[in-house]
Amino acid sequence: MSEQDQTPSEAAEGGVEAAPLGAAYIAEKVKQLPDSPGVYRMYDGQGELLYVGKARSLKRRVYNYTKLAGHSNRIARMIASTVSMEFITTATETDALLLEANLIKRLKPRYNVLMRDDKSFPYILLTGDHEFPQVVKHRGSRSRKGDYFGPFANAGAVNATLNALQKAFLLRSCSDSVFESRTRPCLLHQIKRCSAPCTGVIDKAAYAELVAEARDFLRGRSRKTQKELAAHMEEAATALDFERAAIYRDRIRALTQVQQHQGINPQTVTEADVFAAWQEGGQTCVQVFFFRAGQNWGNRAYFPRHDRELDTTEVLDAFLAQFYEDRHPPRMVLLSHDVPGKALLAEALSIIAGRKVAVGMPQRGEKRELVDHALTNAREALGRRLAESSTQRKLLEGVAEAFGLDQAPERIEVYDNSHISGSKPVGGMVVAGPEGFMKTQYRKFNIKSDIEPGDDYAMMREVLTRRFTRLLKESGEATGEEEPRPEDGASEEEANARGKEFPDWPDLILIDGGAGQMKIACEVLAELGIDSVAIVGVAKGPERDAGRERFFMPGRNPFMMEPRNPVLYYLQRLRDEAHRYAIGSHRARRSKAIGVNPLDDVPGVGPGRKRALLRHFGSARAVARAGLSDLEAVDGISAKVAQTIYDFFHGNPDQPSNN
């Protein structure tokens, strides 16, 4: 694999005049391209990535961009904006497809179809690194040895299945450390959800049989498992062992419950993903159903971002490669549309899976029924989204009217603080826009300044100063300061590509508080030279009565809204979400602090000395109150270390302080 041509930053440094524009520039580059597979990237004059594409032949594919005629308006705009390109050659077209999907998901180019949801799916893991395997819910990389079953559409589907599996197969769910420390069966054994291998209630051979039955069931051999259990039940009943027969009866009921709760369970499809796309109002919904072990393991709706000119087939085709970029494919992929890249996708998925993966659009039979069912769900999901979006847009227009904004806000930031008597103060910021709450944009601020306990004004000043100072740096508007580096290990190119579909700057700031909090916010933004953001303080009504809130804005008298105004309800939701998030962040910080031992901060006191002190005195508080001679009497504590500990807790000015 090789990479050619200048980087976008080099092109941008030269300016637009340094290179021919659009089609003329591309025509120059075509002369240098090989007639081989690869991936190309197109950039504008500011170095922003416009598009990532794949090609069986880079030369022939890129040649199509040398003329503006014959393209849609979207492609014509992209060509006209291109001043720089990068090329990567690959060994095969399949490699190009996989690389293209990876780059699109990481860099989020403006003109590509973007999946917009990269959350990992949960799996059920039957561990293989212990003589008594454990059954657990799993997310992330498959680094632990064992059998993985899934994906499930959501955590709820996994939990319901795990709950029934515990009843049916009595497998342990406890961690290895808990397993090793048990001396008597736990509550799960008492309620008949675990066979208690930890205390020897069941031996290794019998437990292995349960594991094998569970594995068969999760692989789709449920009928075989149920027949075997039914035979065991009959055998126990014939032997008049009614207690054992009742156990088998309960396990059969649990298996039946799993199957009933999965909804549609196909008879001829054991393992497949079903994709159905529905387009309306310039938006597309891709509904995905997961069928494993002959059961429906849930579904999820996606709303990829794309140009309104793209039809359903093009959107679905681009979506599929991104979906499987970091996921293990099933044996069969069923589609609602005959996408042009079907054969190439099948080849790529077969490489990923290490076995044949069939990709097709069924025309009849049960497979077609599954696709039609998914298509119905896609249509209904998109209808709900369009209705919600319309309602949300009307609310934002109402907010603009209420606060005198020029247009409906695209990004609203809401701030609140939380503390208990000034301890562990935390500031919270929640974000909302046309699509509702944007939880990936939420931020918490652990207050770092040495402020008076309970000084809410100082807390708000710090939160807003940190937030907008960073925002100025990230947007490049601060002068004379170094640009911040990405904090998650991403490259600068990747970091710059994130968040382009949602604005970084707020149009409106809501502060949970009255005139004082609003004044602080105005002062902070004025000091930073920011005058384009509207600020509103929201004060609770008398006796904290919802519906009687007072609103404060610079240059305007405080005012209230009609109690039944939908905009007021919306603003209450925003404030309550900020309050919930700030309190949650504060509680998390407080809970973490509870587990901190003061001895951890004493210089020269490691784990061994810490254990010796706790054994001798019983608690860290007793150590803090101990005299110097008492500390010296502890085994392993020298006179010098005892002096250090004493000075730490008694505030010797020559020693580090605990405050």
Rosetta blueprint (number, residue, H / E / L):
1 M L
2 S E
3 E E
4 Q E
5 D L
6 Q L
7 T L
8 P H
9 S H
10 E H
11 A H
12 A H
13 E H
14 G H
15 G L
16 V H
17 E H
18 A H
19 A L
20 P L
21 L L
22 G H
23 A H
24 A H
25 Y H
26 I H
27 A H
28 E H
29 K H
30 V H
31 K L
32 Q L
33 L L
34 P L
35 D L
36 S L
37 P L
38 G E
39 V E
40 Y E
41 R E
42 M E
43 Y E
44 D L
45 G L
46 Q L
47 G L
48 E L
49 L E
50 L E
51 Y E
52 V E
53 G E
54 K E
55 A E
56 R L
57 S L
58 L H
59 K H
60 R H
61 R H
62 V H
63 Y H
64 N H
65 Y H
66 T H
67 K L
68 L L
69 A L
70 G L
71 H L
72 S L
73 N H
74 R H
75 I H
76 A H
77 R H
78 M H
79 I H
80 A H
81 S H
82 T L
83 V L
84 S E
85 M E
86 E E
87 F E
88 I E
89 T E
90 T L
91 A L
92 T L
93 E H
94 T H
95 D H
96 A H
97 L H
98 L H
99 L H
100 E H
101 A H
102 N H
103 L H
104 I H
105 K H
106 R H
107 L H
108 K L
109 P L
110 R L
111 Y L
112 N L
113 V L
114 L E
115 M L
116 R L
117 D L
118 D L
119 K L
120 S L
121 F L
122 P L
123 Y E
124 I E
125 L E
126 L E
127 T E
128 G L
129 D L
130 H L
131 E L
132 F L
133 P L
134 Q E
135 V E
136 V E
137 K E
138 H E
139 R L
140 G L
141 S L
142 R L
143 S L
144 R L
145 K L
146 G E
147 D E
148 Y E
149 F E
150 G L
151 P L
152 F L
153 A L
154 N L
155 A H
156 G H
157 A H
158 V H
159 N H
160 A H
161 T H
162 L H
163 N H
164 A H
165 L H
166 Q H
167 K H
168 A H
169 F H
170 L L
171 L L
172 R E
173 S L
174 C L
175 S L
176 D H
177 S H
178 V H
179 F H
180 E H
181 S H
182 R L
183 T L
184 R L
185 P L
186 C L
187 L H
188 L H
189 H H
190 Q H
191 I L
192 K L
193 R L
194 C L
195 S L
196 A L
197 P H
198 C H
199 T H
200 G L
201 V L
202 I L
203 D L
204 K H
205 A H
206 A H
207 Y H
208 A H
209 E H
210 L H
211 V H
212 A H
213 E H
214 A H
215 R H
216 D H
217 F H
218 L H
219 R L
220 G L
221 R L
222 S H
223 R H
224 K H
225 T H
226 Q H
227 K H
228 E H
229 L H
230 A H
231 A H
232 H H
233 M H
234 E H
235 E H
236 A H
237 A H
238 T H
239 A L
240 L L
241 D L
242 F H
243 E H
244 R H
245 A H
246 A H
247 I H
248 Y H
249 R H
250 D H
251 R H
252 I H
253 R H
254 A H
255 L H
256 T H
257 Q H
258 V H
259 Q H
260 Q H
261 H H
262 Q L
263 G L
264 I L
265 N L
266 P L
267 Q L
268 T L
269 V L
270 T L
271 E L
272 A E
273 D E
274 V E
275 F E
276 A E
277 A E
278 W E
279 Q E
280 E E
281 G L
282 G L
283 Q E
284 T E
285 C E
286 V E
287 Q E
288 V E
289 F E
290 F E
291 F E
292 R E
293 A L
294 G L
295 Q E
296 N E
297 W E
298 G E
299 N E
300 R E
301 A E
302 Y E
303 F L
304 P L
305 R E
306 H L
307 D L
308 R L
309 E L
310 L L
311 D L
312 T H
313 T H
314 E H
315 V H
316 L H
317 D H
318 A H
319 F H
320 L H
321 A H
322 Q H
323 F H
324 Y L
325 E L
326 D L
327 R L
328 H L
329 P L
330 P L
331 R L
332 M E
333 V E
334 L E
335 L E
336 S L
337 H L
338 D L
339 V L
340 P L
341 G L
342 K H
343 A H
344 L H
345 L H
346 A H
347 E H
348 A H
349 L H
350 S H
351 I H
352 I H
353 A H
354 G L
355 R L
356 K L
357 V L
358 A E
359 V E
360 G E
361 M L
362 P L
363 Q L
364 R L
365 G H
366 E H
367 K H
368 R H
369 E H
370 L H
371 V H
372 D H
373 H H
374 A H
375 L H
376 T H
377 N H
378 A H
379 R H
380 E H
381 A H
382 L H
383 G H
384 R H
385 R H
386 L H
387 A H
388 E H
389 S H
390 S H
391 T H
392 Q H
393 R H
394 K H
395 L H
396 L H
397 E H
398 G H
399 V H
400 A H
401 E H
402 A H
403 F H
404 G L
405 L L
406 D L
407 Q L
408 A L
409 P L
410 E L
411 R L
412 I E
413 E E
414 V E
415 Y E
416 D E
417 N E
418 S E
419 H E
420 I E
421 S L
422 G L
423 S E
424 K E
425 P E
426 V E
427 G E
428 G E
429 M E
430 V E
431 V E
432 A E
433 G E
434 P L
435 E L
436 G E
437 F E
438 M L
439 K H
440 T H
441 Q H
442 Y L
443 R E
444 K E
445 F E
446 N E
447 I L
448 K L
449 S L
450 D L
451 I L
452 E L
453 P L
454 G L
455 D L
456 D H
457 Y H
458 A H
459 M H
460 M H
461 R H
462 E H
463 V H
464 L H
465 T H
466 R H
467 R H
468 F H
469 T H
470 R H
471 L H
472 L H
473 K H
474 E H
475 S L
476 G L
477 E L
478 A L
479 T L
480 G L
481 E L
482 E L
483 E L
484 P L
485 R L
486 P L
487 E L
488 D L
489 G L
490 A L
491 S L
492 E H
493 E H
494 E H
495 A H
496 N H
497 A H
498 R L
499 G L
500 K L
501 E L
502 F L
503 P L
504 D L
505 W L
506 P L
507 D L
508 L E
509 I E
510 L E
511 I E
512 D E
513 G L
514 G L
515 A H
516 G H
517 Q H
518 M H
519 K H
520 I H
521 A H
522 C H
523 E H
524 V H
525 L H
526 A H
527 E H
528 L L
529 G L
530 I L
531 D L
532 S L
533 V L
534 A E
535 I E
536 V E
537 G E
538 V E
539 A E
540 K L
541 G L
542 P H
543 E H
544 R H
545 D L
546 A L
547 G L
548 R L
549 E L
550 R E
551 F E
552 F E
553 M E
554 P L
555 G L
556 R E
557 N E
558 P E
559 F E
560 M L
561 M L
562 E L
563 P L
564 R L
565 N L
566 P H
567 V H
568 L H
569 Y H
570 Y H
571 L H
572 Q H
573 R H
574 L H
575 R H
576 D H
577 E H
578 A H
579 H H
580 R H
581 Y H
582 A H
583 I H
584 G H
585 S H
586 H H
587 R H
588 A H
589 R H
590 R H
591 S H
592 K H
593 A H
594 I H
595 G L
596 V L
597 N L
598 P H
599 L H
600 D H
601 D H
602 V L
603 P L
604 G L
605 V L
606 G L
607 P H
608 G H
609 R H
610 K H
611 R H
612 A H
613 L H
614 L H
615 R H
616 H H
617 F H
618 G L
619 S L
620 A H
621 R H
622 A H
623 V H
624 A H
625 R H
626 A L
627 G L
628 L H
629 S H
630 D H
631 L H
632 E H
633 A L
634 V L
635 D L
636 G L
637 I L
638 S L
639 A H
640 K H
641 V H
642 A H
643 Q H
644 T H
645 I H
646 Y H
647 D H
648 F H
649 F H
650 H H
651 G L
652 N L
653 P L
654 D L
655 Q L
656 P L
657 S L
658 N L
659 N L
